[in-house]
Amino acid sequence: MPKPVHWYALAGLIIFLDQFSKWLALGRIAPGEVIYVAPFWNWVLTFNPGAAFSFLADQPGWQRWFFTGLALAISGWIALEIRKHPEPKAMALALTLVMGGALGNVIDRVRFGAVVDFIQWHAAGWYWPAFNVADSAITVGAVVLVFASLTVKESKEESV
């Protein structure tokens, strides 16, 4: 049975990998530079003061602290939930991924006033907004959360 400390350690690893990858990107990619990696993948350096898909990025700055506070509040709630319920593993994993990703982006908001993004995927002239390791962890966590919720719901219905 995994203990809460194991989930917190995984969140810490996600934060470390996110910040390390951003440190590498900041040191090797100039803002506006596009580095070709593969036919569907570039390295680019962008700073997103908004949320996903640059939501509220055009606002005068209040969104920095709003998203920071929101991410800290959600991460605190997740930490308490993991402490109370380190099982089922899929649910705890999903919450841990979301928490680690959210806290990785909080560090950027506090340091730079925006989130550092550097991974760009594209196909047939369509470009996905640039993202980072933290965003990937949040996305995978959300997918696992949906899957875990659906499986837990089915299990409850079967036991009735």
C-alpha positions as CSV (number, residue, x, y, z in Angstrom):
1,M,0.0,0.0,0.0
2,P,1.6,3.3,-1.1
3,K,1.9,5.9,1.6
4,P,1.1,9.6,1.1
5,V,4.8,10.4,1.3
6,H,5.4,8.3,-1.9
7,W,2.8,10.4,-3.8
8,Y,4.4,13.6,-2.5
9,A,7.8,12.4,-3.6
10,L,6.4,11.7,-7.1
11,A,5.0,15.2,-7.2
12,G,8.4,16.5,-6.1
13,L,10.0,14.5,-9.0
14,I,7.6,16.1,-11.5
15,I,8.4,19.6,-10.2
16,F,12.1,18.8,-10.5
17,L,11.8,17.5,-14.0
18,D,9.6,20.4,-15.0
19,Q,12.0,23.0,-13.6
20,F,15.1,21.3,-14.9
21,S,13.7,21.1,-18.4
22,K,12.7,24.8,-18.2
23,W,16.2,25.7,-17.0
24,L,17.6,23.9,-20.0
25,A,15.2,25.6,-22.4
26,L,15.9,29.0,-20.9
27,G,19.6,28.5,-21.3
28,R,19.5,27.1,-24.9
29,I,16.6,28.7,-26.7
30,A,16.2,32.4,-27.5
31,P,12.7,33.9,-27.3
32,G,11.2,33.7,-30.7
33,E,13.7,31.1,-31.9
34,V,12.4,27.9,-33.5
35,I,14.5,24.8,-33.3
36,Y,13.4,21.9,-35.6
37,V,13.3,18.5,-33.8
38,A,11.1,16.4,-36.0
39,P,8.4,17.0,-38.7
40,F,5.8,17.4,-36.0
41,W,7.9,18.9,-33.2
42,N,9.9,22.1,-32.5
43,W,11.6,23.7,-29.5
44,V,10.4,27.3,-29.0
45,L,10.6,29.5,-26.0
46,T,7.5,31.4,-25.0
47,F,6.2,32.9,-21.8
48,N,2.5,32.5,-21.1
49,P,1.1,34.9,-18.5
50,G,-2.4,33.2,-18.8
51,A,-3.6,29.7,-18.3
52,A,-4.0,26.9,-20.8
53,F,-4.3,28.0,-24.4
54,S,-3.2,31.5,-23.2
55,F,-6.6,32.0,-21.4
56,L,-6.6,35.5,-19.9
57,A,-3.0,36.2,-21.1
58,D,-4.1,39.6,-22.4
59,Q,-5.0,40.8,-18.9
60,P,-2.9,43.5,-17.1
61,G,-1.3,41.2,-14.6
62,W,-4.0,40.2,-12.0
63,Q,-4.2,36.8,-13.5
64,R,-0.6,35.9,-12.3
65,W,-1.7,36.0,-8.7
66,F,-5.2,34.6,-9.4
67,F,-3.7,31.5,-11.1
68,T,-1.0,31.2,-8.5
69,G,-3.5,31.3,-5.7
70,L,-5.9,28.9,-7.5
71,A,-3.1,26.4,-8.1
72,L,-1.8,26.6,-4.5
73,A,-5.4,26.1,-3.1
74,I,-6.0,23.1,-5.4
75,S,-2.6,21.6,-4.6
76,G,-3.3,22.0,-0.9
77,W,-6.7,20.3,-1.3
78,I,-5.0,17.5,-3.3
79,A,-2.3,17.0,-0.7
80,L,-5.0,16.6,2.0
81,E,-7.0,14.1,-0.2
82,I,-3.9,12.1,-0.9
83,R,-3.1,12.0,2.8
84,K,-6.6,10.8,3.7
85,H,-6.9,8.4,0.7
86,P,-3.6,7.2,-0.7
87,E,-5.7,4.5,-2.4
88,P,-7.0,3.7,-5.0
89,K,-3.7,4.1,-6.8
90,A,-5.1,5.4,-10.1
91,M,-6.9,8.2,-8.4
92,A,-3.9,9.1,-6.2
93,L,-1.6,9.0,-9.2
94,A,-3.9,11.3,-11.2
95,L,-4.1,13.8,-8.3
96,T,-0.3,13.6,-7.8
97,L,0.3,14.4,-11.5
98,V,-2.0,17.4,-11.4
99,M,-0.5,18.7,-8.2
100,G,3.1,18.3,-9.4
101,G,2.3,20.1,-12.7
102,A,0.4,22.9,-11.0
103,L,3.2,23.5,-8.5
104,G,5.8,23.5,-11.3
105,N,3.9,26.2,-13.1
106,V,3.4,28.2,-9.8
107,I,7.2,28.4,-9.5
108,D,7.3,30.0,-13.0
109,R,4.5,32.5,-12.2
110,V,6.3,33.6,-9.0
111,R,9.8,33.8,-10.7
112,F,8.9,35.2,-14.1
113,G,5.3,36.4,-13.9
114,A,4.4,33.8,-16.6
115,V,4.8,30.1,-17.3
116,V,7.8,29.0,-19.4
117,D,6.6,26.9,-22.4
118,F,9.0,25.3,-24.9
119,I,7.5,22.3,-26.6
120,Q,5.6,22.9,-29.8
121,W,3.8,20.2,-31.8
122,H,2.4,20.7,-35.2
123,A,0.9,18.9,-38.2
124,A,-0.2,19.9,-41.7
125,G,0.2,23.6,-40.9
126,W,-1.7,23.4,-37.6
127,Y,0.3,24.3,-34.4
128,W,-0.6,23.2,-30.9
129,P,0.1,25.9,-28.3
130,A,3.5,25.6,-26.8
131,F,3.6,23.6,-23.5
132,N,5.9,22.2,-20.9
133,V,6.5,19.1,-18.7
134,A,4.1,20.5,-16.0
135,D,1.4,21.0,-18.5
136,S,1.9,17.4,-19.7
137,A,1.7,16.1,-16.2
138,I,-1.6,18.0,-15.6
139,T,-3.0,16.7,-18.9
140,V,-2.1,13.1,-18.2
141,G,-3.3,13.4,-14.6
142,A,-6.7,14.7,-15.9
143,V,-7.0,11.8,-18.4
144,V,-6.1,9.3,-15.6
145,L,-8.6,11.1,-13.3
146,V,-11.4,10.7,-15.8
147,F,-10.5,7.0,-16.4
148,A,-10.2,6.3,-12.6
149,S,-13.5,8.0,-12.0
150,L,-15.3,6.0,-14.6
151,T,-13.8,2.7,-13.3
152,V,-14.6,3.5,-9.7
153,K,-18.2,4.4,-10.7
154,E,-18.5,1.1,-12.6
155,S,-17.1,-0.9,-9.6
156,K,-19.7,0.8,-7.3
157,E,-22.5,0.0,-9.6
158,E,-21.4,-3.7,-9.9
159,S,-21.4,-4.1,-6.1
160,V,-24.9,-2.8,-5.7
